């Protein structure tokens, strides 16, 4: 067999095996190192700090877990959240993340390594990303081979789509959930391939871990049944499937019900019914297979089929009936919003208002996945080439996750592992093809073909070294040549068109130059991928958002630390029981950094309570004041970016507050009132009266014009010129404004000493003359 | 400039005895230059005899200031300056409200002229008639001018069974402010009018026909009105300064006998200076039934005892004494809205203690024990204790419920059947064929 380049021949097979396994281990170790290191930009550029919003709650919960133990954490009732409703934290969270950190913390302390719990929390996500890389390697190995696995591991290790949720400090459920997702899928595939109840049980255990860690477990709950169902429809029912699915479902469901937040949901909600339905279907099919094996009569068999189908339909009807009777909860709003992207905006503005629930913009696919997004379809097509059971899984995963990633930005995260796997399969196929030194045998004939040009050469199917690929019944038909290379079928039609006249002839890659060209090209793509990932990670995904950074004219970094300044002000200057009202985005941060009770926070479970805050913010002072007093609010915190040009401020979120409040009080709050007559959203002179009287507007622009010392005040976010005379406040006092005016805190005045309304009291304080009044009219003259 | 007035307090020094007010004994009297101390000697001597340190000052004097560095210098301030239009800088309507907020008590006499103080009255929801319209009453028939009116007294704030009180000055109508404590109301036949002639009578008739709008007449007018502020400070508005004068104190009542002015003035001052009608909450505690120490949180449906101790100030002995005389106090257990509102009754046998045992509602959240007792003439009693109410711990739920027996039976029978199956499977013979390969 001719070779394109010489390979050493004097190596024993054992040496080769040992060397490759050593190389694999080294490669995996390096990939883990790269995955961890690239997530440390946030720590290097800023500091070891918890990022964003939700992580602050997780961090706070973890501190409780670490300091007071698991049972106290389990029974933790947080009276400072959702004041005065309080939050039963133990029953309303997925404790997996905190439990993981707690275990690590306790282990380290048992080893006399006094590591601060904060550092564990900060570095948990990078640590688990290394595990994710390993589990992706295992998963991809099941799809193709070890080299594809290594590529997939490298991809997932540094791909921005995953880094966006797992940089150091991004201490969120997703930090460990993606590892659990991939490892559960790997175990499921393993169980399915081997038909082993052991792997099925392991899959169930990791499924339990996943349930305990992330609400996205529903993705697994529906992916695995979908896969099983597709296999049944494809006529691939087997005892392996039966054993794997039954052991996974039975143990996994029972285990998942042990998580308090999940409870009886697996048998009571529509989201989980698919898994139950497939479980039932499998039992019916298994039973019919059993009966069929023992009964020979043809008629009886058809009768059996009819009855099986009947039972299936009956079961489905039963589930529908139970849903109608209310025994099974119908789909939740969050679920509907996945199918109808306009649904949330219409019916549940609270969901639509979250930025990560917005539909994904096209550029973000490229930004998050770069070249992988182009390789992704190729990988999926390659899966069709073989179409073993596990390939069906990847195909379903790819289709479902692509759809979801298009609907919601945050679901890009679930797509990313699949993209990495598919892209790795495609990429390793290319590399396998072109690195393989074996030349086609018919050299003389191919001399001419080579002259036809590089196009025909490179697009011609090749024989590959992946002869080890196990051929399945479906895989056979597409392989005309002896070697069933993965690219064969893909391009055989193309090459058939090119070389149809020449008939049967050897196809492959000739010479070192063609190989070199393609491989160098591929390596170049990889290099650019790494550069892109590093750039995106360092510039876009490593900002803690608690601390902002800007660049000075001389290029040095300028840190804007208004948030912490304001939160520490609250911590140092207000009584511990002072209730702080803010829009729900900042609830977790106030609880975590200022340690003060908040009205609403990022755990948006009570729409009415959020709407109450929205109403207070969007009403006039007179209307808002009783609401504030009823909820014992002492301080109101608003985020204002108008001075600095920080666009994520409350005025820009204001319409969501209005919408959410309108959903509950449609008679009192109406969105159109906040627009100008022309239908514009303005904050300058032309702003509508309702807008100008709203508490949010007043708090944002209170004394803003004074800052400009008589010059025209300009709001840098909206780019609008503010009126010279700003709003006045009667019911609130300005308590604190941070350096760059990003955070403004107002104190709610107490009831007036003399029982007047505060507007009158304020007018009196300012020395305004009161109009003389007369005794009020009585119904009849006084006798 | 040293005013001779400042040496006056030393005159009364010898008389200083026990301080009778609950807030302090220093009194500043801002006296109109046209009024003389001697004319009010009975009232002032009475105050000194009760242990107050009196300091006198003219309205335009700079010294002594009523408030310095935001710190009130006197516990009580009396304004006997019904006609003074300009004060020195430290006395403004705003500074007087500041004084009240710092628990300084004010006794303010106004007259028929418009002064800064009459404009301040509007802030207390007292509606004064136009300047120059004093109270006029032609009944009962008497030899005094129509503007000097005997008024019958009946009010819990002052002593019982007082003879009628002589009054001359302006009445005021009350706005709808709940903090006003009417002490002396005008006689039913009286009205506010230009004093010299009864030319205002037509206007009164007009106003009466309009349903009383703009009508200062009748028994709902106030002549002396107390004001209990939310912070505890008290202010009393008096329509005419003569009420405190020696002249009226000595003037015989229309139906013979001594007039009630001296005792009335003394009682008004006692109420204003927080001698009488002063209550306070000593402490509040809460605990589970059968326990004594308070918990930092309670579980739903638990039985909890709430206890409150109330004291009343006794001006004669100048001590706080336990007080069990309140029988209409209520306790609210509130989260947003009161979930429980019930009477908080005095505990028999234990003076000053008010106690209640109740079951916490089946609702978790941050609750407040709320007592808000506001009665006219008494200091307001307000107490708020925040306590979280939590759901039961994971091991506090009932176990082995009878409705769950079918599930226990199901679980046990399945386990037993599985064990039996395994035993039979392992012990059984090797099947001939096809049994283990169900559907391969």
Interface residues (C-beta under 8 A of the other chain):
Chain A: X71 X74 X75 X77 X79 X83 X84 X85 X86 X88 X90 X91 X237 X238 X239 X242 X286 X289 X290 X293 X577 X597 X630 X631 X751 X752 X753 X754 X755 X756 X760 X764 X765 X767 X769 X770 X772 X773 X774 X775 X776 X777 X778 X779 X780 X781 X782 X783
Chain B: X93 X94 X97 X100 X101 X119 X122 X123 X124 X125 X127 X130 X173 X175 X176 X177 X178 X179 X188 X208 X209 X210 X211 X212 X213 X214 X215 X216 X217 X218 X219 X220 X227 X229 X230 X231 X233 X297 X335 X336 X364 X365 X366 X367 X368 X386 X388 X389 X390 X391 X393 X394 X434 X438 X439 X440
